[in-house]
Amino acid sequence: MSKITTIEQAMRNIEDGMTLMIAGFLAVGTPEVLVDALVVQGTKAAYGYCQ
């Protein structure tokens, strides 16, 4: 199973109310495409832990 996926494939696995662990350091390494896709999808009540 490949660990590389498209943002569309990843977003199909994210549902309202899920807890997400997002790694990054301020603007360096932050998965901006993922964060933008969460906003566009309208994900509600998602909990994010940023490390």
mmCIF file as Biopython writes it, N, C-alpha, C and O atoms, coordinates in Angstrom:
data_model
#
loop_
_atom_site.group_PDB
_atom_site.id
_atom_site.type_symbol
_atom_site.label_atom_id
_atom_site.label_alt_id
_atom_site.label_comp_id
_atom_site.label_asym_id
_atom_site.label_entity_id
_atom_site.label_seq_id
_atom_site.pdbx_PDB_ins_code
_atom_site.Cartn_x
_atom_site.Cartn_y
_atom_site.Cartn_z
_atom_site.occupancy
_atom_site.B_iso_or_equiv
_atom_site.auth_seq_id
_atom_site.auth_asym_id
_atom_site.pdbx_PDB_model_num
ATOM 1   N N  . MET A ? 1  ? 0.848   -1.184 0.000  1.0 0.0 1  A 1 
ATOM 2   C CA . MET A ? 1  ? 0.000   0.000  0.000  1.0 0.0 1  A 1 
ATOM 3   C C  . MET A ? 1  ? 0.892   1.246  0.000  1.0 0.0 1  A 1 
ATOM 4   O O  . MET A ? 1  ? 1.763   1.399  0.856  1.0 0.0 1  A 1 
ATOM 5   N N  . SER A ? 2  ? 0.664   2.111  -0.951 1.0 0.0 2  A 1 
ATOM 6   C CA . SER A ? 2  ? 1.447   3.332  -1.057 1.0 0.0 2  A 1 
ATOM 7   C C  . SER A ? 2  ? 1.043   4.329  0.017  1.0 0.0 2  A 1 
ATOM 8   O O  . SER A ? 2  ? -0.144  4.482  0.308  1.0 0.0 2  A 1 
ATOM 9   N N  . LYS A ? 3  ? 2.003   4.999  0.599  1.0 0.0 3  A 1 
ATOM 10  C CA . LYS A ? 3  ? 1.729   6.045  1.582  1.0 0.0 3  A 1 
ATOM 11  C C  . LYS A ? 3  ? 1.544   7.395  0.913  1.0 0.0 3  A 1 
ATOM 12  O O  . LYS A ? 3  ? 1.164   8.366  1.567  1.0 0.0 3  A 1 
ATOM 13  N N  . ILE A ? 4  ? 1.808   7.464  -0.379 1.0 0.0 4  A 1 
ATOM 14  C CA . ILE A ? 4  ? 1.639   8.697  -1.133 1.0 0.0 4  A 1 
ATOM 15  C C  . ILE A ? 4  ? 0.234   8.693  -1.727 1.0 0.0 4  A 1 
ATOM 16  O O  . ILE A ? 4  ? -0.177  7.715  -2.350 1.0 0.0 4  A 1 
ATOM 17  N N  . THR A ? 5  ? -0.495  9.779  -1.537 1.0 0.0 5  A 1 
ATOM 18  C CA . THR A ? 5  ? -1.875  9.867  -2.000 1.0 0.0 5  A 1 
ATOM 19  C C  . THR A ? 5  ? -2.154  11.271 -2.510 1.0 0.0 5  A 1 
ATOM 20  O O  . THR A ? 5  ? -1.364  12.188 -2.290 1.0 0.0 5  A 1 
ATOM 21  N N  . THR A ? 6  ? -3.261  11.433 -3.179 1.0 0.0 6  A 1 
ATOM 22  C CA . THR A ? 6  ? -3.674  12.767 -3.609 1.0 0.0 6  A 1 
ATOM 23  C C  . THR A ? 6  ? -4.475  13.413 -2.486 1.0 0.0 6  A 1 
ATOM 24  O O  . THR A ? 6  ? -4.954  12.727 -1.583 1.0 0.0 6  A 1 
ATOM 25  N N  . ILE A ? 7  ? -4.619  14.717 -2.545 1.0 0.0 7  A 1 
ATOM 26  C CA . ILE A ? 7  ? -5.398  15.410 -1.519 1.0 0.0 7  A 1 
ATOM 27  C C  . ILE A ? 7  ? -6.854  14.968 -1.576 1.0 0.0 7  A 1 
ATOM 28  O O  . ILE A ? 7  ? -7.518  14.892 -0.542 1.0 0.0 7  A 1 
ATOM 29  N N  . GLU A ? 8  ? -7.357  14.676 -2.772 1.0 0.0 8  A 1 
ATOM 30  C CA . GLU A ? 8  ? -8.740  14.224 -2.909 1.0 0.0 8  A 1 
ATOM 31  C C  . GLU A ? 8  ? -8.949  12.887 -2.199 1.0 0.0 8  A 1 
ATOM 32  O O  . GLU A ? 8  ? -9.960  12.687 -1.525 1.0 0.0 8  A 1 
ATOM 33  N N  . GLN A ? 9  ? -7.983  11.970 -2.355 1.0 0.0 9  A 1 
ATOM 34  C CA . GLN A ? 9  ? -8.082  10.676 -1.684 1.0 0.0 9  A 1 
ATOM 35  C C  . GLN A ? 9  ? -8.002  10.839 -0.172 1.0 0.0 9  A 1 
ATOM 36  O O  . GLN A ? 9  ? -8.739  10.185 0.566  1.0 0.0 9  A 1 
ATOM 37  N N  . ALA A ? 10 ? -7.119  11.701 0.286  1.0 0.0 10 A 1 
ATOM 38  C CA . ALA A ? 10 ? -6.970  11.930 1.721  1.0 0.0 10 A 1 
ATOM 39  C C  . ALA A ? 10 ? -8.235  12.531 2.316  1.0 0.0 10 A 1 
ATOM 40  O O  . ALA A ? 10 ? -8.653  12.138 3.405  1.0 0.0 10 A 1 
ATOM 41  N N  . MET A ? 11 ? -8.845  13.473 1.617  1.0 0.0 11 A 1 
ATOM 42  C CA . MET A ? 11 ? -10.029 14.154 2.142  1.0 0.0 11 A 1 
ATOM 43  C C  . MET A ? 11 ? -11.233 13.217 2.259  1.0 0.0 11 A 1 
ATOM 44  O O  . MET A ? 11 ? -12.114 13.451 3.086  1.0 0.0 11 A 1 
ATOM 45  N N  . ARG A ? 12 ? -11.281 12.173 1.451  1.0 0.0 12 A 1 
ATOM 46  C CA . ARG A ? 12 ? -12.382 11.203 1.549  1.0 0.0 12 A 1 
ATOM 47  C C  . ARG A ? 12 ? -12.354 10.457 2.873  1.0 0.0 12 A 1 
ATOM 48  O O  . ARG A ? 12 ? -13.374 9.917  3.302  1.0 0.0 12 A 1 
ATOM 49  N N  . ASN A ? 13 ? -11.192 10.420 3.526  1.0 0.0 13 A 1 
ATOM 50  C CA . ASN A ? 13 ? -11.051 9.705  4.798  1.0 0.0 13 A 1 
ATOM 51  C C  . ASN A ? 13 ? -11.258 10.593 6.024  1.0 0.0 13 A 1 
ATOM 52  O O  . ASN A ? 13 ? -11.228 10.104 7.153  1.0 0.0 13 A 1 
ATOM 53  N N  . ILE A ? 14 ? -11.466 11.879 5.814  1.0 0.0 14 A 1 
ATOM 54  C CA . ILE A ? 14 ? -11.617 12.808 6.932  1.0 0.0 14 A 1 
ATOM 55  C C  . ILE A ? 14 ? -13.084 13.183 7.073  1.0 0.0 14 A 1 
ATOM 56  O O  . ILE A ? 14 ? -13.705 13.688 6.138  1.0 0.0 14 A 1 
ATOM 57  N N  . GLU A ? 15 ? -13.628 12.924 8.264  1.0 0.0 15 A 1 
ATOM 58  C CA . GLU A ? 15 ? -15.034 13.191 8.541  1.0 0.0 15 A 1 
ATOM 59  C C  . GLU A ? 15 ? -15.162 14.224 9.654  1.0 0.0 15 A 1 
ATOM 60  O O  . GLU A ? 15 ? -14.216 14.469 10.402 1.0 0.0 15 A 1 
ATOM 61  N N  . ASP A ? 16 ? -16.337 14.821 9.752  1.0 0.0 16 A 1 
ATOM 62  C CA . ASP A ? 16 ? -16.611 15.779 10.820 1.0 0.0 16 A 1 
ATOM 63  C C  . ASP A ? 16 ? -16.354 15.133 12.180 1.0 0.0 16 A 1 
ATOM 64  O O  . ASP A ? 16 ? -16.691 13.970 12.401 1.0 0.0 16 A 1 
ATOM 65  N N  . GLY A ? 17 ? -15.757 15.898 13.080 1.0 0.0 17 A 1 
ATOM 66  C CA . GLY A ? 17 ? -15.541 15.456 14.448 1.0 0.0 17 A 1 
ATOM 67  C C  . GLY A ? 17 ? -14.298 14.613 14.672 1.0 0.0 17 A 1 
ATOM 68  O O  . GLY A ? 17 ? -14.025 14.228 15.809 1.0 0.0 17 A 1 
ATOM 69  N N  . MET A ? 18 ? -13.541 14.315 13.633 1.0 0.0 18 A 1 
ATOM 70  C CA . MET A ? 18 ? -12.326 13.518 13.797 1.0 0.0 18 A 1 
ATOM 71  C C  . MET A ? 18 ? -11.226 14.348 14.457 1.0 0.0 18 A 1 
ATOM 72  O O  . MET A ? 18 ? -11.232 15.578 14.392 1.0 0.0 18 A 1 
ATOM 73  N N  . THR A ? 19 ? -10.290 13.655 15.088 1.0 0.0 19 A 1 
ATOM 74  C CA . THR A ? 19 ? -9.101  14.291 15.646 1.0 0.0 19 A 1 
ATOM 75  C C  . THR A ? 19 ? -7.951  14.085 14.672 1.0 0.0 19 A 1 
ATOM 76  O O  . THR A ? 19 ? -7.674  12.959 14.259 1.0 0.0 19 A 1 
ATOM 77  N N  . LEU A ? 20 ? -7.283  15.173 14.308 1.0 0.0 20 A 1 
ATOM 78  C CA . LEU A ? 20 ? -6.185  15.110 13.345 1.0 0.0 20 A 1 
ATOM 79  C C  . LEU A ? 20 ? -4.885  15.548 14.004 1.0 0.0 20 A 1 
ATOM 80  O O  . LEU A ? 20 ? -4.861  16.506 14.778 1.0 0.0 20 A 1 
ATOM 81  N N  . MET A ? 21 ? -3.814  14.846 13.694 1.0 0.0 21 A 1 
ATOM 82  C CA . MET A ? 21 ? -2.476  15.233 14.144 1.0 0.0 21 A 1 
ATOM 83  C C  . MET A ? 21 ? -1.768  15.819 12.936 1.0 0.0 21 A 1 
ATOM 84  O O  . MET A ? 21 ? -1.539  15.120 11.950 1.0 0.0 21 A 1 
ATOM 85  N N  . ILE A ? 22 ? -1.425  17.081 13.004 1.0 0.0 22 A 1 
ATOM 86  C CA . ILE A ? 22 ? -0.796  17.772 11.875 1.0 0.0 22 A 1 
ATOM 87  C C  . ILE A ? 22 ? 0.569   18.259 12.313 1.0 0.0 22 A 1 
ATOM 88  O O  . ILE A ? 22 ? 0.683   19.033 13.263 1.0 0.0 22 A 1 
ATOM 89  N N  . ALA A ? 23 ? 1.605   17.808 11.621 1.0 0.0 23 A 1 
ATOM 90  C CA . ALA A ? 23 ? 2.968   18.203 11.967 1.0 0.0 23 A 1 
ATOM 91  C C  . ALA A ? 23 ? 3.421   19.359 11.088 1.0 0.0 23 A 1 
ATOM 92  O O  . ALA A ? 23 ? 2.952   19.522 9.961  1.0 0.0 23 A 1 
ATOM 93  N N  . GLY A ? 24 ? 4.329   20.147 11.613 1.0 0.0 24 A 1 
ATOM 94  C CA . GLY A ? 24 ? 4.881   21.260 10.871 1.0 0.0 24 A 1 
ATOM 95  C C  . GLY A ? 24 ? 5.458   22.274 11.846 1.0 0.0 24 A 1 
ATOM 96  O O  . GLY A ? 24 ? 5.261   22.156 13.056 1.0 0.0 24 A 1 
ATOM 97  N N  . PHE A ? 25 ? 6.149   23.240 11.341 1.0 0.0 25 A 1 
ATOM 98  C CA . PHE A ? 25 ? 6.723   24.284 12.186 1.0 0.0 25 A 1 
ATOM 99  C C  . PHE A ? 25 ? 6.407   25.620 11.546 1.0 0.0 25 A 1 
ATOM 100 O O  . PHE A ? 25 ? 7.058   26.036 10.588 1.0 0.0 25 A 1 
ATOM 101 N N  . LEU A ? 26 ? 5.394   26.289 12.088 1.0 0.0 26 A 1 
ATOM 102 C CA . LEU A ? 26 ? 4.924   27.563 11.572 1.0 0.0 26 A 1 
ATOM 103 C C  . LEU A ? 26 ? 4.722   27.461 10.062 1.0 0.0 26 A 1 
ATOM 104 O O  . LEU A ? 26 ? 3.973   26.591 9.618  1.0 0.0 26 A 1 
ATOM 105 N N  . ALA A ? 27 ? 5.339   28.287 9.276  1.0 0.0 27 A 1 
ATOM 106 C CA . ALA A ? 27 ? 5.137   28.245 7.826  1.0 0.0 27 A 1 
ATOM 107 C C  . ALA A ? 27 ? 6.013   27.195 7.153  1.0 0.0 27 A 1 
ATOM 108 O O  . ALA A ? 27 ? 5.802   26.864 5.986  1.0 0.0 27 A 1 
ATOM 109 N N  . VAL A ? 28 ? 6.992   26.672 7.880  1.0 0.0 28 A 1 
ATOM 110 C CA . VAL A ? 28 ? 7.900   25.687 7.295  1.0 0.0 28 A 1 
ATOM 111 C C  . VAL A ? 28 ? 7.379   24.283 7.616  1.0 0.0 28 A 1 
ATOM 112 O O  . VAL A ? 28 ? 7.322   23.885 8.780  1.0 0.0 28 A 1 
ATOM 113 N N  . GLY A ? 29 ? 7.010   23.558 6.599  1.0 0.0 29 A 1 
ATOM 114 C CA . GLY A ? 29 ? 6.567   22.183 6.807  1.0 0.0 29 A 1 
ATOM 115 C C  . GLY A ? 29 ? 5.095   22.036 7.127  1.0 0.0 29 A 1 
ATOM 116 O O  . GLY A ? 29 ? 4.609   20.913 7.263  1.0 0.0 29 A 1 
ATOM 117 N N  . THR A ? 30 ? 4.377   23.128 7.250  1.0 0.0 30 A 1 
ATOM 118 C CA . THR A ? 30 ? 2.945   23.038 7.508  1.0 0.0 30 A 1 
ATOM 119 C C  . THR A ? 30 ? 2.244   22.548 6.241  1.0 0.0 30 A 1 
ATOM 120 O O  . THR A ? 30 ? 2.489   23.081 5.159  1.0 0.0 30 A 1 
ATOM 121 N N  . PRO A ? 31 ? 1.379   21.542 6.360  1.0 0.0 31 A 1 
ATOM 122 C CA . PRO A ? 31 ? 0.691   21.023 5.172  1.0 0.0 31 A 1 
ATOM 123 C C  . PRO A ? 31 ? -0.443  21.963 4.745  1.0 0.0 31 A 1 
ATOM 124 O O  . PRO A ? 31 ? -1.617  21.691 4.996  1.0 0.0 31 A 1 
ATOM 125 N N  . GLU A ? 32 ? -0.076  23.062 4.103  1.0 0.0 32 A 1 
ATOM 126 C CA . GLU A ? 32 ? -1.046  24.091 3.739  1.0 0.0 32 A 1 
ATOM 127 C C  . GLU A ? 32 ? -2.145  23.563 2.828  1.0 0.0 32 A 1 
ATOM 128 O O  . GLU A ? 32 ? -3.296  23.985 2.940  1.0 0.0 32 A 1 
ATOM 129 N N  . VAL A ? 33 ? -1.803  22.640 1.925  1.0 0.0 33 A 1 
ATOM 130 C CA . VAL A ? 33 ? -2.805  22.079 1.017  1.0 0.0 33 A 1 
ATOM 131 C C  . VAL A ? 33 ? -3.870  21.330 1.828  1.0 0.0 33 A 1 
ATOM 132 O O  . VAL A ? 33 ? -5.061  21.433 1.533  1.0 0.0 33 A 1 
ATOM 133 N N  . LEU A ? 34 ? -3.443  20.583 2.842  1.0 0.0 34 A 1 
ATOM 134 C CA . LEU A ? 34 ? -4.386  19.855 3.703  1.0 0.0 34 A 1 
ATOM 135 C C  . LEU A ? 34 ? -5.277  20.817 4.466  1.0 0.0 34 A 1 
ATOM 136 O O  . LEU A ? 34 ? -6.495  20.638 4.497  1.0 0.0 34 A 1 
ATOM 137 N N  . VAL A ? 35 ? -4.696  21.828 5.077  1.0 0.0 35 A 1 
ATOM 138 C CA . VAL A ? 35 ? -5.476  22.801 5.848  1.0 0.0 35 A 1 
ATOM 139 C C  . VAL A ? 35 ? -6.471  23.517 4.938  1.0 0.0 35 A 1 
ATOM 140 O O  . VAL A ? 35 ? -7.631  23.691 5.312  1.0 0.0 35 A 1 
ATOM 141 N N  . ASP A ? 36 ? -6.038  23.927 3.764  1.0 0.0 36 A 1 
ATOM 142 C CA . ASP A ? 36 ? -6.937  24.583 2.810  1.0 0.0 36 A 1 
ATOM 143 C C  . ASP A ? 36 ? -8.066  23.650 2.395  1.0 0.0 36 A 1 
ATOM 144 O O  . ASP A ? 36 ? -9.216  24.078 2.298  1.0 0.0 36 A 1 
ATOM 145 N N  . ALA A ? 37 ? -7.753  22.379 2.150  1.0 0.0 37 A 1 
ATOM 146 C CA . ALA A ? 37 ? -8.775  21.413 1.737  1.0 0.0 37 A 1 
ATOM 147 C C  . ALA A ? 37 ? -9.794  21.181 2.843  1.0 0.0 37 A 1 
ATOM 148 O O  . ALA A ? 37 ? -10.976 20.990 2.555  1.0 0.0 37 A 1 
ATOM 149 N N  . LEU A ? 38 ? -9.365  21.194 4.100  1.0 0.0 38 A 1 
ATOM 150 C CA . LEU A ? 38 ? -10.306 21.057 5.221  1.0 0.0 38 A 1 
ATOM 151 C C  . LEU A ? 38 ? -11.293 22.220 5.235  1.0 0.0 38 A 1 
ATOM 152 O O  . LEU A ? 38 ? -12.482 22.029 5.492  1.0 0.0 38 A 1 
ATOM 153 N N  . VAL A ? 39 ? -10.801 23.414 4.962  1.0 0.0 39 A 1 
ATOM 154 C CA . VAL A ? 39 ? -11.660 24.598 4.931  1.0 0.0 39 A 1 
ATOM 155 C C  . VAL A ? 39 ? -12.630 24.509 3.751  1.0 0.0 39 A 1 
ATOM 156 O O  . VAL A ? 39 ? -13.828 24.743 3.911  1.0 0.0 39 A 1 
ATOM 157 N N  . VAL A ? 40 ? -12.119 24.173 2.580  1.0 0.0 40 A 1 
ATOM 158 C CA . VAL A ? 40 ? -12.955 24.082 1.379  1.0 0.0 40 A 1 
ATOM 159 C C  . VAL A ? 40 ? -14.020 23.002 1.548  1.0 0.0 40 A 1 
ATOM 160 O O  . VAL A ? 40 ? -15.171 23.194 1.154  1.0 0.0 40 A 1 
ATOM 161 N N  . GLN A ? 41 ? -13.635 21.866 2.134  1.0 0.0 41 A 1 
ATOM 162 C CA . GLN A ? 41 ? -14.584 20.767 2.341  1.0 0.0 41 A 1 
ATOM 163 C C  . GLN A ? 41 ? -15.655 21.146 3.351  1.0 0.0 41 A 1 
ATOM 164 O O  . GLN A ? 41 ? -16.739 20.563 3.358  1.0 0.0 41 A 1 
ATOM 165 N N  . GLY A ? 42 ? -15.360 22.116 4.200  1.0 0.0 42 A 1 
ATOM 166 C CA . GLY A ? 42 ? -16.320 22.529 5.216  1.0 0.0 42 A 1 
ATOM 167 C C  . GLY A ? 42 ? -16.357 21.590 6.399  1.0 0.0 42 A 1 
ATOM 168 O O  . GLY A ? 42 ? -17.395 21.431 7.042  1.0 0.0 42 A 1 
ATOM 169 N N  . THR A ? 43 ? -15.227 20.965 6.689  1.0 0.0 43 A 1 
ATOM 170 C CA . THR A ? 43 ? -15.147 20.017 7.801  1.0 0.0 43 A 1 
ATOM 171 C C  . THR A ? 43 ? -15.530 20.719 9.095  1.0 0.0 43 A 1 
ATOM 172 O O  . THR A ? 43 ? -15.003 21.782 9.422  1.0 0.0 43 A 1 
ATOM 173 N N  . LYS A ? 44 ? -16.443 20.117 9.814  1.0 0.0 44 A 1 
ATOM 174 C CA . LYS A ? 44 ? -16.972 20.711 11.050 1.0 0.0 44 A 1 
ATOM 175 C C  . LYS A ? 44 ? -16.435 19.986 12.282 1.0 0.0 44 A 1 
ATOM 176 O O  . LYS A ? 44 ? -16.285 18.765 12.273 1.0 0.0 44 A 1 
ATOM 177 N N  . ALA A ? 45 ? -16.154 20.722 13.314 1.0 0.0 45 A 1 
ATOM 178 C CA . ALA A ? 45 ? -15.770 20.202 14.613 1.0 0.0 45 A 1 
ATOM 179 C C  . ALA A ? 45 ? -14.591 19.232 14.539 1.0 0.0 45 A 1 
ATOM 180 O O  . ALA A ? 45 ? -14.548 18.242 15.269 1.0 0.0 45 A 1 
ATOM 181 N N  . ALA A ? 46 ? -13.649 19.517 13.663 1.0 0.0 46 A 1 
ATOM 182 C CA . ALA A ? 46 ? -12.436 18.699 13.617 1.0 0.0 46 A 1 
ATOM 183 C C  . ALA A ? 46 ? -11.473 19.236 14.672 1.0 0.0 46 A 1 
ATOM 184 O O  . ALA A ? 46 ? -11.342 20.448 14.843 1.0 0.0 46 A 1 
ATOM 185 N N  . TYR A ? 47 ? -10.818 18.349 15.360 1.0 0.0 47 A 1 
ATOM 186 C CA . TYR A ? 47 ? -9.844  18.750 16.353 1.0 0.0 47 A 1 
ATOM 187 C C  . TYR A ? 47 ? -8.459  18.528 15.776 1.0 0.0 47 A 1 
ATOM 188 O O  . TYR A ? 47 ? -8.159  17.444 15.277 1.0 0.0 47 A 1 
ATOM 189 N N  . GLY A ? 48 ? -7.618  19.541 15.838 1.0 0.0 48 A 1 
ATOM 190 C CA . GLY A ? 48 ? -6.280  19.423 15.276 1.0 0.0 48 A 1 
ATOM 191 C C  . GLY A ? 48 ? -5.226  19.632 16.348 1.0 0.0 48 A 1 
ATOM 192 O O  . GLY A ? 48 ? -5.285  20.590 17.118 1.0 0.0 48 A 1 
ATOM 193 N N  . TYR A ? 49 ? -4.286  18.746 16.387 1.0 0.0 49 A 1 
ATOM 194 C CA . TYR A ? 49 ? -3.139  18.886 17.272 1.0 0.0 49 A 1 
ATOM 195 C C  . TYR A ? 49 ? -1.940  19.170 16.391 1.0 0.0 49 A 1 
ATOM 196 O O  . TYR A ? 49 ? -1.535  18.323 15.595 1.0 0.0 49 A 1 
ATOM 197 N N  . CYS A ? 50 ? -1.383  20.330 16.523 1.0 0.0 50 A 1 
ATOM 198 C CA . CYS A ? 50 ? -0.224  20.708 15.702 1.0 0.0 50 A 1 
ATOM 199 C C  . CYS A ? 50 ? 1.027   20.558 16.529 1.0 0.0 50 A 1 
ATOM 200 O O  . CYS A ? 50 ? 1.100   21.061 17.651 1.0 0.0 50 A 1 
ATOM 201 N N  . GLN A ? 51 ? 1.989   19.888 16.002 1.0 0.0 51 A 1 
ATOM 202 C CA . GLN A ? 51 ? 3.261   19.657 16.696 1.0 0.0 51 A 1 
ATOM 203 C C  . GLN A ? 51 ? 4.364   20.342 15.953 1.0 0.0 51 A 1 
ATOM 204 O O  . GLN A ? 51 ? 5.521   20.275 16.367 1.0 0.0 51 A 1 
#
